[in-house]
Amino acid sequence: MINMSQITKVYNTGNVAFEALRGIDLDVADNEYIAIVGPSGSGKSTLMNLMGCLDTPSSGKYELEGHRVDALTANQLAEIRNTKVGFVFQAFNLLPYASAYENVELPLLFAGMRARERRMRVMELLNRVGLGDKIANKPTEMSGGEMQRTAIARALANRPKLILADEPTGNLDTKSGAEIIRIFDELWETGHTVIVITHDINIANHCKRVIKLKDGMIFNGIGARVN
């Protein structure tokens, strides 16, 4: 699914250049379940942003499902984000004044899906994450776990094969975090590729492969358990 070769990312701030990623080589097969771990500043979020086409590398080659994406236009990258990648963030990133239904419906509106099909898809997704009775609730009326489940339903709206999650349990209690990981397990079991950034060693060891980042480089991408 993913092939990265000698990927770098450099941020220029005034006269200072910061090299966030330094020559990343990484292959991710279809239907892998991967944790990306490393200290703050190691490049984890930068790597995920590149994987999800939220940003472009400074140099190197990136192929997603066999197609070069490192030199695409902004509109082409937006199309990939809306159809091929589902994002789940620590802060949920839900529209605060929209209901659970409206938050999940949004990507379908952008995709141009007809109203009847949208209704069916939104209800299918909310039921899938156990929120079929919360369709009218706004984020302020939901628990952290319910907000994250809404965010997962939204991420799945356009049936992406790749799910990218950045510290998805970071704002949740232990029970809610376990519910989110159970949903990720189910997604992996039904054929999705799931990649999770986490500081939680227990979550990392729950995944099937662990990639360690340090100073913008892969320290160990073999997939052994984190000790």
TAQUIPE-V871770 format. One record per residue. N is the residue number from 0. RES is the residue in one letter. SS is DSSP state (h for helix, s for strand, l for the rest). PHI is phi in whole degrees, 0 to 359 (* if undefined). OMEGA is omega in radians with two decimals (NA if undefined). Layout:
# TAQUIPE-V871770
N/RES/SS/PHI/OMEGA
N/RES/SS/PHI/OMEGA
This chain:
# TAQUIPE-V871770
0/M/l/*/-3.11
1/I/s/239/3.01
2/N/s/227/3.10
3/M/s/242/-3.12
4/S/s/229/3.09
5/Q/s/52/-3.12
6/I/s/281/3.01
7/T/s/236/3.00
8/K/s/219/-3.11
9/V/s/240/3.07
10/Y/s/254/3.14
11/N/s/257/3.09
12/T/s/238/-3.07
13/G/l/66/3.14
14/N/l/267/-3.07
15/V/s/250/3.06
16/A/s/249/3.13
17/F/s/249/-3.11
18/E/s/267/-3.07
19/A/s/283/3.09
20/L/s/234/-3.02
21/R/s/230/3.02
22/G/s/76/-3.13
23/I/s/280/2.96
24/D/s/246/-3.05
25/L/s/207/3.01
26/D/s/243/3.06
27/V/s/235/3.14
28/A/l/279/3.06
29/D/l/299/3.08
30/N/l/66/2.96
31/E/l/270/3.12
32/Y/s/232/-2.89
33/I/s/237/2.95
34/A/s/252/3.01
35/I/s/248/-3.08
36/V/s/234/3.12
37/G/l/156/-3.13
38/P/l/292/3.06
39/S/l/303/-3.13
40/G/l/85/-3.10
41/S/l/280/3.12
42/G/l/109/-3.07
43/K/h/299/-3.10
44/S/h/292/3.07
45/T/h/299/3.12
46/L/h/298/3.14
47/M/h/294/3.10
48/N/h/299/3.10
49/L/h/290/3.11
50/M/h/303/-3.08
51/G/l/271/3.11
52/C/l/63/2.97
53/L/l/279/3.13
54/D/l/211/3.14
55/T/l/240/-3.13
56/P/l/288/3.04
57/S/l/285/3.06
58/S/s/201/-3.13
59/G/s/105/-3.09
60/K/s/242/3.09
61/Y/s/231/3.06
62/E/s/244/3.07
63/L/s/242/-3.06
64/E/l/51/3.05
65/G/l/83/-3.10
66/H/s/245/3.09
67/R/s/295/-3.14
68/V/l/237/-3.05
69/D/l/287/-3.10
70/A/l/235/-3.13
71/L/l/282/3.08
72/T/l/285/3.13
73/A/h/299/3.14
74/N/h/293/3.12
75/Q/h/293/3.09
76/L/h/295/3.11
77/A/h/297/3.12
78/E/h/295/3.10
79/I/h/296/-3.14
80/R/h/299/-3.06
81/N/h/278/-3.04
82/T/h/241/-3.00
83/K/l/249/-3.01
84/V/s/230/3.00
85/G/s/247/-3.07
86/F/s/250/3.03
87/V/s/229/-3.04
88/F/s/244/3.13
89/Q/l/301/-3.07
90/A/l/271/3.08
91/F/l/73/3.11
92/N/l/57/3.05
93/L/l/275/3.03
94/L/l/288/-2.96
95/P/l/294/-3.08
96/Y/l/258/3.12
97/A/l/255/3.11
98/S/s/287/3.05
99/A/h/304/3.12
100/Y/h/303/-3.08
101/E/h/293/3.11
102/N/h/295/-3.14
103/V/h/287/-3.11
104/E/h/289/-2.97
105/L/h/306/3.13
106/P/h/298/3.13
107/L/h/288/3.04
108/L/h/296/3.11
109/F/h/298/-3.12
110/A/l/279/3.10
111/G/l/80/-3.14
112/M/l/289/-3.13
113/R/l/292/-2.98
114/A/h/303/-3.10
115/R/h/296/3.13
116/E/h/293/3.10
117/R/h/299/-3.13
118/R/h/302/-3.14
119/M/h/296/-3.11
120/R/h/292/-3.13
121/V/h/298/-3.14
122/M/h/293/3.07
123/E/h/301/-3.08
124/L/h/288/-3.14
125/L/h/294/3.05
126/N/h/294/-3.12
127/R/h/298/-3.13
128/V/l/262/3.04
129/G/l/78/-3.10
130/L/l/237/-3.13
131/G/l/298/3.14
132/D/l/261/-3.09
133/K/l/241/-2.98
134/I/l/298/-3.09
135/A/l/267/-3.09
136/N/l/286/3.02
137/K/s/270/-3.12
138/P/h/308/-3.14
139/T/h/291/-3.13
140/E/h/255/-3.11
141/M/l/238/3.00
142/S/l/285/3.10
143/G/h/301/3.13
144/G/h/296/3.12
145/E/h/292/3.09
146/M/h/296/-3.14
147/Q/h/291/3.07
148/R/h/294/3.03
149/T/h/298/3.13
150/A/h/297/3.10
151/I/h/293/3.09
152/A/h/301/3.10
153/R/h/297/-3.14
154/A/h/298/-3.09
155/L/l/271/-2.93
156/A/l/307/-3.06
157/N/l/262/3.05
158/R/l/56/3.08
159/P/l/289/3.08
160/K/l/274/-3.07
161/L/s/250/3.08
162/I/s/247/3.11
163/L/s/246/-3.08
164/A/s/235/-3.11
165/D/s/256/-3.10
166/E/l/48/-3.00
167/P/l/293/3.13
168/T/l/251/-3.02
169/G/l/297/-3.13
170/N/l/255/-3.02
171/L/l/243/3.02
172/D/l/285/-3.03
173/T/h/300/-3.11
174/K/h/295/3.14
175/S/h/295/3.10
176/G/h/299/3.12
177/A/h/296/3.10
178/E/h/296/3.14
179/I/h/294/3.13
180/I/h/296/3.07
181/R/h/299/3.10
182/I/h/294/3.10
183/F/h/298/3.08
184/D/h/303/-3.13
185/E/h/295/3.11
186/L/h/297/3.12
187/W/h/296/-3.12
188/E/h/294/3.14
189/T/l/261/2.95
190/G/l/108/3.12
191/H/l/283/2.90
192/T/s/267/-3.06
193/V/s/240/3.12
194/I/s/235/-3.03
195/V/s/239/2.91
196/I/s/273/-3.11
197/T/l/206/2.95
198/H/l/262/-3.07
199/D/l/273/-3.09
200/I/h/296/3.13
201/N/h/297/3.10
202/I/h/292/3.14
203/A/h/301/-3.13
204/N/h/289/3.08
205/H/h/286/3.12
206/C/l/286/-3.03
207/K/l/269/3.13
208/R/s/210/-3.12
209/V/s/239/3.09
210/I/s/246/-3.14
211/K/s/259/3.05
212/L/s/251/3.08
213/K/s/209/3.11
214/D/l/54/3.06
215/G/l/78/-3.13
216/M/s/229/3.06
217/I/s/283/-3.11
218/F/s/277/3.10
219/N/s/202/-3.14
220/G/l/253/-3.04
221/I/l/288/3.08
222/G/l/114/3.10
223/A/l/290/3.07
224/R/l/299/3.10
225/V/l/276/3.14
226/N/l/260/NA
